[in-house]
């Protein structure tokens, strides 16, 4: 203990000292001695207290199990030992120099030196809990370690890790950005020939100006593609601003009748420029695969999306369908057998496309089986029709039989799904060495890996439409039966909601081809009719809806099945004043959510926050280990986050 401090404390009553001097001066020494003796006796207890406290502190430091040794005093980190209320018991010299370089911090509170420190948070005893703090224009990560003592007191050793130089280094590191004008050809085709040079020049000027603002190196490497090298700190700024270049480019008007859209991939956080470039390339492919008009930012262990709110416009060509058809045919010829698998709780798009594709595989001379999930409620009508025809007796096999018969040359074709969490049997798919994906949903980061061919077209109305196209190139004259054609047409009908959503020229071309094979529209209508009990359940669900700002959230009765949940979401959009609907229902302990939209709200992005996916206007999600109330709260939070991003 500092003796000067104790002396000052003992001499606080200054008037008493002056009085004693005067008594001695005027020959009243006896009285002065008596007063001095009384004063010293009275203050002996205080003096003893400080001696005892000093001794106790020394013993206390020795009692710490982990010990604060000379190594701690020489530590490269500022260290301070505190009680749980923040009172300082000990600190090393580096801690003293953090702010004031004071000699005595004893009994002060650490919060008076490190303002802004959240003690309650960092003293939680959880791994890797820390707080980033600014002290004297330097950044520190503050960590807390529990120190055990003999008397079981709760003490904490705080360490301050100076990360100022690390942060400066990270912000000056380079990221790679790949920019593609994803609808370049379509925009030019719809622009008058005289205006095209002006339009192209304006696009280039806008992208170059954007790069200049980011202090980026830019290189155009194709007619509609650019690569940028940018410091990380500018990428962080762009993330905060939600990459407003997407909005800026869409406002270009040089006689073009279609808004210009960009697909941007950003690779950051890699150990080398090559690693960042590879991440940027993957990110851009994901942005394109999700419909374009968006930015994907990829690190080694995370990916974030921004944008993606524009209406999807058909921009496929039949050239790609022809190439895919030929490649798929070759793979089928090289295979020992073919299995076709879809998603859990198959619907008519999944099942219809599987049946149509299986028919053509057999025409190519290969054995083909369809693997079905146990829940077939949504396809029961069509499945019963097939079961009544002997031709399809050997078409379906169980997942277990398929696994047992799987060999290295078995081809597994995955239809209407590419997300691992939704595949009917992930273990079987991962076991297969040869797999093909045919799907129309926006690409998910959780995509099935190691496929040898994938055909994912988010601009297609349905997987049934895609299959209808490619089978026409796989064999000269597809010999589909009327039932098989109706299955494909039912898939298109279902996903377009009766040719209302995502219906392009190619959709009607596919429907026309299926009609030419004898598909009966009345028969398809029967597949989607509801019995009275189902209709009453839908009505009950709609009755529970709460509407706020044209968004409806409804809860279906427990264990009614996913079909009623989806149909209820569809029906809500038929009500005036509702442009987006979400219906939640508990089925076998899991919460299913169906989302629908006829406005600008992208339900796919909303439900991706809950682990789901789909399309801008039609999406779904499954929430596990939650109650309906908790799922509704999560959904509302996702909506709020989506609306904030869109602001």
Wavefront OBJ file of the C-alpha trace (Angstrom):
o trace
v 0.000 0.000 0.000
v 1.279 3.526 -0.763
v 2.332 5.078 2.597
v 1.856 8.622 1.292
v -1.800 7.860 0.620
v -2.274 6.474 4.175
v -0.528 9.498 5.687
v -2.779 11.858 3.753
v -5.814 9.978 5.014
v -4.581 10.205 8.624
v -3.953 13.945 8.312
v -7.284 14.839 6.818
v -8.484 16.800 9.902
v -6.116 19.691 9.148
v -7.687 22.027 11.699
v -6.789 19.582 14.495
v -3.135 19.639 13.445
v -3.073 23.452 13.432
v -4.670 23.469 16.905
v -1.998 21.133 18.297
v 0.811 23.340 16.937
v -0.726 26.404 18.552
v -1.095 24.614 21.921
v 2.581 23.639 21.922
v 3.584 27.172 20.858
v 1.695 28.841 23.720
v 3.046 26.474 26.411
v -0.027 24.274 26.590
v 1.990 21.227 25.623
v 0.331 18.983 28.177
v -3.074 19.615 26.723
v -1.668 19.107 23.216
v -0.057 15.776 24.162
v -3.323 14.555 25.657
v -5.245 15.530 22.481
v -2.581 13.910 20.255
v -2.680 10.655 22.257
v -6.479 10.557 22.012
v -6.288 11.208 18.243
v -3.682 8.463 17.652
v -5.615 5.933 19.741
v -8.752 6.770 17.796
v -6.970 6.367 14.457
v -5.007 3.242 15.401
v -7.922 1.088 14.252
v -7.915 2.772 10.839
v -4.150 2.321 10.519
v -4.439 -1.346 11.541
v -7.199 -1.784 8.951
v -4.922 -0.625 6.142
v -2.056 -2.830 7.378
v -4.394 -5.814 7.567
v -5.890 -5.073 4.133
v -2.426 -4.892 2.599
v -1.481 -8.222 4.193
v -4.801 -9.837 3.162
v -4.331 -8.660 -0.421
v -0.883 -10.267 -0.570
v -2.239 -13.528 0.836
v -5.235 -13.336 -1.508
v -3.071 -13.009 -4.609
v -1.078 -16.055 -3.469
v -4.299 -18.041 -3.033
v -5.399 -17.779 -6.663
v -5.284 -21.294 -8.062
v -4.186 -20.289 -11.512
v -1.766 -17.723 -10.089
v -0.761 -14.359 -11.426
v 2.955 -14.905 -11.832
v 5.812 -12.855 -13.186
v 4.797 -14.154 -16.628
v 1.494 -12.308 -16.315
v 3.311 -9.144 -15.335
v 5.441 -9.523 -18.459
v 2.454 -10.471 -20.664
v 2.176 -8.889 -24.101
v -1.501 -8.185 -23.296
v -2.879 -5.649 -20.833
v -4.329 -7.674 -17.918
v -6.575 -6.705 -15.010
v -8.046 -8.794 -12.179
v -11.525 -7.688 -11.104
v -14.435 -8.677 -8.911
v -17.762 -9.402 -10.575
v -18.842 -5.789 -9.924
v -15.783 -4.461 -11.786
v -13.622 -3.440 -8.805
v -9.922 -3.694 -9.710
v -7.791 -5.941 -7.473
v -4.662 -6.097 -9.613
v -3.361 -5.069 -13.031
v -0.122 -5.238 -14.983
v 1.844 -2.278 -16.303
v 0.427 -2.584 -19.816
v -3.091 -2.123 -18.448
v -1.949 0.949 -16.521
v -0.667 2.467 -19.755
v -3.950 1.879 -21.624
v -5.327 5.282 -20.795
v -3.866 7.447 -18.051
v -0.694 5.568 -17.074
v -1.675 5.978 -13.433
v 0.290 4.184 -10.724
v -2.680 3.332 -8.511
v -5.741 1.584 -9.953
v -6.447 -0.315 -6.732
v -10.134 -0.228 -5.689
v -11.107 1.700 -8.818
v -13.776 0.243 -11.094
v -12.665 -1.087 -14.452
v -15.667 0.640 -16.071
v -14.201 4.039 -15.157
v -11.140 3.249 -17.278
v -12.766 1.230 -20.076
v -15.993 3.097 -20.733
v -18.439 1.138 -22.887
v -17.349 -2.266 -21.577
v -20.361 -4.568 -21.102
v -19.387 -6.617 -18.055
v -22.634 -8.586 -17.944
v -21.978 -9.891 -21.442
v -18.315 -10.875 -21.237
v -18.618 -12.472 -17.766
v -21.078 -15.120 -18.985
v -18.468 -17.939 -18.846
v -19.251 -18.815 -22.494
v -16.513 -19.740 -24.972
v -15.310 -17.017 -27.345
v -17.500 -14.333 -25.750
v -15.679 -11.034 -26.118
v -16.293 -7.357 -26.767
v -14.579 -5.038 -29.196
v -13.672 -1.773 -27.495
v -12.024 1.485 -28.561
v -9.518 2.944 -26.066
v -7.280 5.891 -26.922
v -7.875 5.466 -30.667
v -6.935 1.786 -30.564
v -9.189 -1.245 -30.969
v -9.109 -4.074 -28.435
v -10.899 -7.414 -28.180
v -11.610 -7.890 -24.460
v -11.823 -11.462 -23.117
v -12.680 -12.632 -19.580
v -11.422 -15.753 -17.785
v -12.836 -17.009 -14.497
v -10.172 -17.234 -11.760
v -10.752 -19.743 -8.959
v -9.689 -18.865 -5.381
v -9.491 -20.828 -2.144
v -12.363 -18.899 -0.608
v -14.524 -19.519 -3.705
v -14.815 -15.847 -4.601
v -15.794 -15.018 -8.197
v -12.899 -13.167 -9.810
v -12.160 -12.496 -13.445
v -8.982 -11.850 -15.363
v -9.621 -9.524 -18.301
v -7.182 -9.509 -21.216
v -7.072 -6.773 -23.861
v -5.944 -7.943 -27.297
v -4.832 -5.033 -29.499
v -6.289 -5.701 -32.975
v -5.777 -2.230 -34.460
v -3.143 -3.314 -36.978
v -5.064 -6.479 -37.836
v -8.206 -4.482 -38.645
v -6.164 -2.045 -40.718
v -4.659 -5.015 -42.591
v -8.032 -6.663 -43.190
v -9.634 -3.496 -44.541
v -6.803 -2.978 -47.027
v -6.974 -6.574 -48.280
v -8.449 -7.024 -51.742
v -11.753 -8.671 -52.680
v -12.817 -9.753 -56.162
v -16.131 -8.685 -57.698
v -17.539 -10.191 -60.904
v -20.271 -8.140 -62.575
v -22.507 -9.453 -65.357
v -25.322 -7.641 -67.138
v -27.475 -10.767 -66.989
v -30.202 -9.688 -69.419
v -27.904 -7.907 -71.892
v -29.125 -9.792 -74.997
v -32.802 -9.433 -74.089
v -32.434 -5.690 -73.443
v -30.675 -5.093 -76.768
v -33.225 -7.196 -78.666
v -36.036 -5.015 -77.299
v -34.206 -1.734 -78.005
v -34.358 0.183 -81.270
v -31.215 -0.346 -83.339
v -30.433 3.384 -83.367
v -30.466 3.529 -79.550
v -28.312 0.467 -78.909
v -24.884 2.229 -79.041
v -26.133 4.860 -76.577
v -27.509 2.175 -74.280
v -24.297 0.114 -74.294
v -22.218 3.251 -73.656
v -24.429 4.260 -70.719
v -24.183 0.785 -69.165
v -20.381 0.898 -69.419
v -20.225 4.452 -68.074
v -22.374 3.521 -65.057
v -20.330 0.432 -64.184
v -17.016 2.284 -64.643
v -18.246 5.150 -62.454
v -19.267 2.614 -59.816
v -15.775 1.066 -59.888
v -14.170 4.501 -59.684
v -16.198 5.379 -56.576
v -14.939 2.171 -54.965
v -11.314 2.969 -55.896
v -11.349 -0.357 -57.736
v -9.337 -1.758 -60.606
v -11.790 -2.746 -63.362
v -11.396 -4.853 -66.498
v -14.059 -5.685 -69.063
v -13.484 -9.259 -70.233
v -16.632 -9.888 -72.291
v -19.389 -7.838 -73.913
v -21.424 -7.850 -70.697
v -18.943 -8.985 -68.029
v -16.498 -7.121 -65.769
v -14.003 -8.031 -63.055
v -13.140 -5.617 -60.227
v -10.458 -5.737 -57.534
v -11.584 -3.779 -54.455
v -10.311 -3.152 -50.934
v -12.357 -4.931 -48.253
v -13.372 -1.702 -46.536
v -15.320 -0.652 -49.646
v -17.059 -4.038 -49.786
v -18.149 -3.514 -46.168
v -19.574 -0.118 -47.163
v -21.427 -1.697 -50.089
v -22.937 -4.346 -47.811
v -24.245 -1.586 -45.532
v -25.734 0.212 -48.553
v -27.206 -3.058 -49.951
v -25.282 -2.633 -53.243
v -27.409 0.195 -54.641
v -25.722 -0.260 -58.054
v -28.545 -2.779 -58.679
v -31.074 0.045 -58.414
v -28.914 2.609 -60.246
v -28.410 0.371 -63.302
v -32.138 -0.425 -63.486
v -32.954 3.277 -63.935
v -30.996 3.608 -67.188
v -33.355 4.748 -69.927
v -31.881 5.064 -73.407
v -34.862 3.788 -75.346
v -34.782 0.340 -73.727
v -38.180 -1.130 -72.850
v -36.717 -3.653 -70.358
v -34.984 -2.697 -67.118
v -31.291 -3.632 -67.042
v -30.334 -6.110 -64.319
v -27.001 -7.217 -62.902
v -25.792 -10.441 -61.346
v -22.811 -9.758 -59.092
v -20.581 -12.220 -57.269
v -18.177 -11.042 -54.572
v -15.383 -13.237 -53.226
v -13.815 -12.023 -49.998
v -11.879 -13.299 -46.996
v -9.789 -15.776 -48.976
v -6.102 -16.462 -48.403
v -5.172 -15.433 -51.947
v -6.567 -13.494 -54.940
v -7.212 -16.838 -56.678
v -9.306 -18.056 -53.750
v -11.310 -14.820 -53.778
v -11.802 -15.122 -57.539
v -13.106 -18.680 -57.167
v -15.475 -17.544 -54.414
v -16.665 -14.656 -56.608
v -17.293 -17.033 -59.503
v -19.345 -19.386 -57.319
v -21.251 -16.410 -55.903
v -22.081 -15.040 -59.357
v -23.312 -18.443 -60.538
v -25.557 -18.589 -57.484
v -26.872 -15.086 -58.212
v -27.627 -16.093 -61.814
v -29.152 -19.383 -60.706
v -31.501 -17.553 -58.354
v -32.925 -15.429 -61.156
v -30.348 -12.653 -61.440
v -30.801 -9.002 -60.450
v -28.936 -9.629 -57.205
v -25.589 -9.737 -55.430
v -24.072 -12.767 -53.713
v -21.174 -12.204 -51.301
v -19.191 -15.364 -50.530
v -16.504 -16.028 -47.957
v -15.029 -19.466 -47.294
v -17.774 -20.359 -44.809
v -20.715 -18.050 -45.486
v -22.776 -16.505 -48.272
v -25.164 -13.548 -48.234
v -27.618 -12.323 -50.867
v -28.826 -8.815 -51.674
v -31.508 -7.769 -54.166
v -33.415 -10.264 -56.284
v -36.681 -8.353 -56.217
v -37.333 -7.906 -59.922
v -39.879 -10.006 -61.746
v -38.382 -13.040 -63.442
v -38.484 -12.724 -67.228
v -38.213 -15.715 -69.533
v -34.763 -15.718 -71.115
v -34.058 -19.351 -71.916
v -33.229 -20.645 -75.339
v -34.121 -24.024 -76.813
v -30.458 -24.474 -77.690
v -29.648 -25.198 -74.048
v -32.577 -27.630 -73.743
v -31.287 -29.481 -76.819
v -27.724 -29.681 -75.442
v -28.953 -30.921 -72.050
v -31.199 -33.518 -73.733
v -28.306 -34.961 -75.726
v -25.985 -35.036 -72.708
v -28.663 -36.721 -70.595
v -29.321 -39.303 -73.300
v -25.616 -40.226 -73.392
v -25.541 -40.620 -69.604
v -28.612 -42.862 -69.731
v -27.044 -45.062 -72.435
v -23.898 -45.454 -70.296
v -25.834 -46.406 -67.149
v -26.755 -49.831 -65.804
v -30.156 -48.555 -64.647
v -31.900 -45.290 -63.812
v -33.615 -44.150 -60.615
v -35.708 -40.985 -60.475
v -36.201 -39.283 -57.113
v -37.910 -36.038 -56.083
v -38.539 -34.083 -52.904
v -40.310 -34.956 -49.680
v -44.120 -34.732 -49.850
v -44.121 -34.877 -53.681
v -46.556 -32.696 -55.615
v -47.804 -33.062 -59.179
v -44.911 -31.103 -60.672
v -42.412 -33.427 -59.016
v -44.369 -36.614 -59.728
v -45.612 -35.691 -63.211
v -42.098 -34.818 -64.404
v -40.752 -38.082 -62.924
v -43.388 -40.198 -64.714
v -42.870 -38.412 -68.051
v -39.093 -38.731 -67.845
v -39.287 -42.414 -66.824
v -41.337 -43.155 -69.937
v -38.647 -41.729 -72.231
v -35.824 -43.470 -70.326
v -37.568 -46.783 -71.014
v -37.916 -45.828 -74.679
v -34.111 -45.494 -74.689
v -33.922 -49.118 -73.566
v -32.960 -48.716 -69.911
v -34.671 -49.990 -66.772
v -36.105 -47.083 -64.824
v -37.786 -46.830 -61.419
v -39.334 -43.947 -59.493
v -38.577 -43.648 -55.762
v -41.446 -42.177 -53.758
v -41.618 -40.531 -50.345
v -44.127 -42.077 -47.930
v -46.384 -38.988 -47.910
v -48.254 -39.072 -51.241
v -51.412 -37.126 -50.286
v -50.867 -34.490 -52.975
v -50.542 -37.062 -55.775
v -52.965 -39.785 -54.630
v -55.471 -39.202 -57.450
v -52.850 -39.573 -60.188
v -50.995 -42.363 -58.368
v -54.207 -44.398 -58.161
v -54.687 -43.967 -61.919
v -51.224 -45.391 -62.553
v -51.748 -48.262 -60.127
v -54.862 -49.251 -62.066
v -52.786 -49.753 -65.226
v -50.638 -52.899 -65.375
v -48.028 -51.055 -67.446
v -46.831 -49.297 -64.304
v -46.712 -52.319 -61.977
v -42.915 -52.305 -61.761
v -42.393 -48.529 -62.000
v -42.129 -47.781 -58.275
v -39.685 -49.269 -55.775
v -38.872 -48.478 -52.152
v -35.902 -46.391 -51.061
v -34.448 -49.403 -49.257
v -34.574 -51.627 -52.345
v -32.993 -48.859 -54.407
v -30.108 -48.497 -51.935
v -29.488 -52.239 -51.959
v -29.386 -52.355 -55.773
v -27.319 -49.194 -56.267
v -24.072 -49.757 -58.172
v -21.337 -47.528 -59.584
v -23.109 -47.226 -62.955
v -26.576 -46.425 -61.589
v -27.809 -43.009 -62.739
v -29.934 -41.103 -60.201
v -32.001 -38.286 -61.734
v -33.213 -35.736 -59.171
v -36.308 -33.781 -60.240
v -37.943 -30.623 -58.854
v -35.426 -30.223 -56.027
v -31.742 -29.472 -55.545
v -31.692 -28.575 -51.845
v -30.223 -31.257 -49.561
v -32.755 -30.703 -46.796
v -35.743 -31.324 -49.093
v -34.591 -34.381 -51.048
v -36.704 -37.479 -50.346
v -33.666 -39.577 -49.339
v -30.383 -37.709 -48.988
v -28.407 -40.798 -47.959
v -29.285 -42.561 -51.227
v -28.408 -39.506 -53.320
v -25.060 -39.045 -51.574
v -24.275 -42.738 -52.052
v -24.896 -42.511 -55.818
v -21.790 -41.857 -57.910
v -23.694 -40.580 -60.963
v -26.456 -38.029 -60.488
v -28.294 -35.458 -62.585
v -30.394 -32.540 -61.310
v -33.392 -31.092 -63.197
v -35.092 -28.266 -61.319
v -36.652 -24.827 -61.702
v -36.239 -23.473 -58.151
v -33.810 -20.681 -57.343
v -30.401 -22.021 -56.442
v -29.838 -22.682 -52.764
v -26.410 -22.554 -51.065
v -27.325 -25.971 -49.630
v -27.217 -27.559 -53.072
v -26.665 -31.291 -53.677
v -23.000 -31.785 -54.557
v -20.979 -33.847 -57.043
v -23.594 -33.996 -59.802
v -22.315 -34.815 -63.284
v -25.019 -32.719 -64.974
v -27.473 -30.141 -63.715
v -30.221 -28.305 -65.545
v -31.568 -25.605 -63.230
v -33.678 -22.973 -64.988
v -35.358 -20.512 -62.633
v -37.153 -18.891 -65.567
v -39.108 -22.070 -66.301
v -42.618 -22.268 -64.891
v -42.119 -25.808 -63.626
v -39.939 -28.889 -63.812
v -42.705 -30.499 -65.879
v -42.262 -27.790 -68.521
v -38.502 -28.421 -68.600
v -38.960 -32.193 -68.908
v -41.572 -31.738 -71.649
v -39.008 -29.733 -73.628
v -36.015 -32.022 -73.247
v -37.848 -35.292 -73.967
v -38.667 -33.930 -77.437
v -34.895 -33.858 -78.130
v -34.089 -37.147 -76.380
v -36.135 -39.250 -78.826
v -37.500 -38.313 -82.243
v -41.125 -38.904 -81.352
v -41.776 -39.346 -77.630
v -44.390 -42.066 -77.190
v -46.057 -40.735 -74.072
v -49.398 -42.219 -73.126
v -52.340 -39.956 -72.491
v -51.945 -40.552 -68.732
v -48.257 -39.576 -68.807
v -49.017 -36.425 -70.821
v -51.720 -35.505 -68.291
v -49.226 -35.936 -65.450
v -46.843 -33.450 -67.069
v -49.623 -30.993 -67.903
v -50.927 -31.263 -64.326
v -47.451 -30.349 -63.069
v -47.411 -27.223 -65.241
v -50.995 -26.370 -64.257
v -50.181 -26.675 -60.551
v -47.008 -24.581 -60.467
v -48.477 -21.829 -62.665
v -51.708 -21.796 -60.614
v -53.786 -22.446 -63.691
v -51.413 -20.609 -66.096
v -51.413 -17.426 -63.979
v -47.883 -17.312 -62.497
v -44.551 -17.450 -64.382
v -46.276 -18.328 -67.648
v -44.160 -17.635 -70.724
v -44.316 -18.527 -74.404
v -42.379 -21.732 -73.721
v -44.968 -22.729 -71.105
v -47.760 -22.647 -73.673
v -45.541 -24.443 -76.211
v -45.074 -27.289 -73.735
v -48.780 -27.366 -72.886
v -49.648 -27.415 -76.589
v -47.348 -30.399 -77.169
v -48.937 -32.313 -74.279
v -52.432 -31.514 -75.541
v -51.420 -32.939 -78.910
v -50.664 -36.225 -77.122
v -54.210 -36.357 -75.790
v -53.927 -34.714 -72.359
v -57.443 -33.931 -71.110
v -57.902 -30.605 -69.279
v -61.015 -31.885 -67.496
v -59.069 -34.836 -66.108
v -56.401 -32.443 -64.866
v -59.039 -30.284 -63.202
v -60.231 -33.361 -61.284
v -56.748 -33.823 -59.813
v -57.029 -30.502 -58.010
v -60.621 -30.592 -56.762
v -61.244 -30.618 -53.006
v -63.735 -32.719 -51.124
v -66.110 -30.968 -48.724
v -63.989 -31.733 -45.652
v -60.864 -30.229 -47.251
v -62.825 -27.184 -48.376
v -64.070 -26.600 -44.818
v -60.517 -26.910 -43.472
v -59.315 -24.327 -46.010
v -62.170 -22.025 -44.967
v -61.255 -22.475 -41.289
v -57.641 -21.630 -42.050
v -58.582 -18.499 -44.006
v -60.848 -17.417 -41.141
v -57.830 -17.359 -38.795
v -55.908 -14.920 -41.003
v -54.541 -11.673 -39.626
v -53.945 -9.002 -42.266
v -51.443 -6.183 -41.864
v -50.358 -3.907 -44.732
v -51.754 -6.314 -47.350
v -49.826 -9.266 -45.807
v -51.882 -12.122 -44.373
v -50.670 -14.694 -41.847
v -52.961 -17.636 -41.083
v -52.676 -20.795 -38.996
v -54.100 -24.098 -40.227
v -55.620 -26.712 -37.899
v -53.097 -29.200 -36.492
v -52.022 -32.190 -38.631
v -54.199 -31.386 -41.663
v -51.398 -32.026 -44.162
v -49.227 -29.810 -46.320
v -51.651 -29.788 -49.268
v -54.319 -27.876 -47.314
v -51.667 -25.464 -46.037
v -50.545 -24.685 -49.604
v -54.098 -24.392 -50.956
v -55.045 -22.041 -48.121
v -52.127 -19.760 -49.027
v -53.340 -19.756 -52.652
v -56.919 -18.943 -51.668
v -55.896 -16.002 -49.487
v -54.548 -14.231 -52.583
v -58.059 -14.304 -54.066
v -59.185 -11.903 -51.338
v -59.141 -8.197 -52.175
v -56.464 -6.260 -50.292
v -54.115 -9.225 -49.793
v -51.002 -9.340 -51.971
v -48.865 -11.690 -49.894
v -49.928 -14.648 -47.762
v -48.275 -17.035 -45.325
v -50.009 -20.080 -43.885
v -48.454 -22.075 -41.055
v -49.443 -25.540 -39.913
v -48.071 -28.162 -37.561
v -47.689 -31.583 -39.167
v -46.144 -34.443 -37.176
v -44.371 -32.079 -34.804
v -42.884 -29.867 -37.542
v -44.079 -26.432 -38.648
v -44.715 -26.067 -42.387
v -45.051 -22.633 -43.981
v -46.425 -21.835 -47.439
v -45.835 -18.356 -48.839
v -47.528 -16.761 -51.851
v -47.257 -13.316 -53.440
v -48.815 -11.382 -56.295
v -46.966 -8.139 -55.568
v -43.393 -6.955 -55.185
v -42.597 -8.963 -52.055
v -40.251 -11.868 -52.759
v -41.535 -14.680 -50.535
v -38.553 -16.839 -51.431
v -36.118 -14.402 -49.795
v -38.411 -14.066 -46.767
v -38.647 -17.834 -46.239
v -34.952 -18.431 -46.937
v -34.367 -16.781 -43.558
v -36.291 -19.721 -42.051
v -34.397 -22.350 -44.049
v -36.869 -22.528 -46.943
v -36.829 -21.616 -50.615
v -38.786 -21.556 -53.845
v -39.606 -18.677 -56.161
v -40.359 -14.990 -55.923
v -44.135 -15.644 -55.844
v -44.307 -19.186 -54.444
v -42.136 -20.524 -51.628
v -42.177 -22.780 -48.602
v -40.264 -23.600 -45.447
v -40.139 -26.185 -42.687
v -39.298 -25.104 -39.135
v -38.224 -27.716 -36.611
v -38.095 -27.593 -32.805
v -40.468 -24.619 -32.632
v -44.053 -23.924 -31.687
v -46.509 -22.215 -34.024
v -46.181 -19.016 -31.982
v -42.381 -19.090 -32.210
v -42.526 -19.774 -35.960
v -44.892 -16.810 -36.440
v -42.445 -14.574 -34.541
v -39.580 -15.826 -36.727
v -41.662 -15.183 -39.843
v -42.524 -11.643 -38.744
v -38.861 -10.947 -37.980
v -37.902 -12.242 -41.444
v -40.522 -9.973 -43.039
v -39.266 -6.949 -41.090
v -35.684 -7.711 -42.107
v -36.719 -8.132 -45.753
v -38.607 -4.825 -45.751
v -35.665 -3.019 -44.119
v -33.303 -4.334 -46.795
v -35.708 -3.183 -49.493
v -35.928 0.349 -48.130
l 1 2 3 4 5 6 7 8 9 10 11 12 13 14 15 16 17 18 19 20 21 22 23 24 25 26 27 28 29 30 31 32 33 34 35 36 37 38 39 40 41 42 43 44 45 46 47 48 49 50 51 52 53 54 55 56 57 58 59 60 61 62 63 64 65 66 67 68 69 70 71 72 73 74 75 76 77 78 79 80 81 82 83 84 85 86 87 88 89 90 91 92 93 94 95 96 97 98 99 100 101 102 103 104 105 106 107 108 109 110 111 112 113 114 115 116 117 118 119 120 121 122 123 124 125 126 127 128 129 130 131 132 133 134 135 136 137 138 139 140 141 142 143 144 145 146 147 148 149 150 151 152 153 154 155 156 157 158 159 160 161 162 163 164 165 166 167 168 169 170 171 172 173 174 175 176 177 178 179 180 181 182 183 184 185 186 187 188 189 190 191 192 193 194 195 196 197 198 199 200 201 202 203 204 205 206 207 208 209 210 211 212 213 214 215 216 217 218 219 220 221 222 223 224 225 226 227 228 229 230 231 232 233 234 235 236 237 238 239 240 241 242 243 244 245 246 247 248 249 250 251 252 253 254 255 256 257 258 259 260 261 262 263 264 265 266 267 268 269 270 271 272 273 274 275 276 277 278 279 280 281 282 283 284 285 286 287 288 289 290 291 292 293 294 295 296 297 298 299 300 301 302 303 304 305 306 307 308 309 310 311 312 313 314 315 316 317 318 319 320 321 322 323 324 325 326 327 328 329 330 331 332 333 334 335 336 337 338 339 340 341 342 343 344 345 346 347 348 349 350 351 352 353 354 355 356 357 358 359 360 361 362 363 364 365 366 367 368 369 370 371 372 373 374 375 376 377 378 379 380 381 382 383 384 385 386 387 388 389 390 391 392 393 394 395 396 397 398 399 400 401 402 403 404 405 406 407 408 409 410 411 412 413 414 415 416 417 418 419 420 421 422 423 424 425 426 427 428 429 430 431 432 433 434 435 436 437 438 439 440 441 442 443 444 445 446 447 448 449 450 451 452 453 454 455 456 457 458 459 460 461 462 463 464 465 466 467 468 469 470 471 472 473 474 475 476 477 478 479 480 481 482 483 484 485 486 487 488 489 490 491 492 493 494 495 496 497 498 499 500 501 502 503 504 505 506 507 508 509 510 511 512 513 514 515 516 517 518 519 520 521 522 523 524 525 526 527 528 529 530 531 532 533 534 535 536 537 538 539 540 541 542 543 544 545 546 547 548 549 550 551 552 553 554 555 556 557 558 559 560 561 562 563 564 565 566 567 568 569 570 571 572 573 574 575 576 577 578 579 580 581 582 583 584 585 586 587 588 589 590 591 592 593 594 595 596 597 598 599 600 601 602 603 604 605 606 607 608 609 610 611 612 613 614 615 616 617 618 619 620 621 622 623 624 625 626 627 628 629 630 631 632 633 634 635 636 637 638 639 640 641 642 643 644 645 646 647
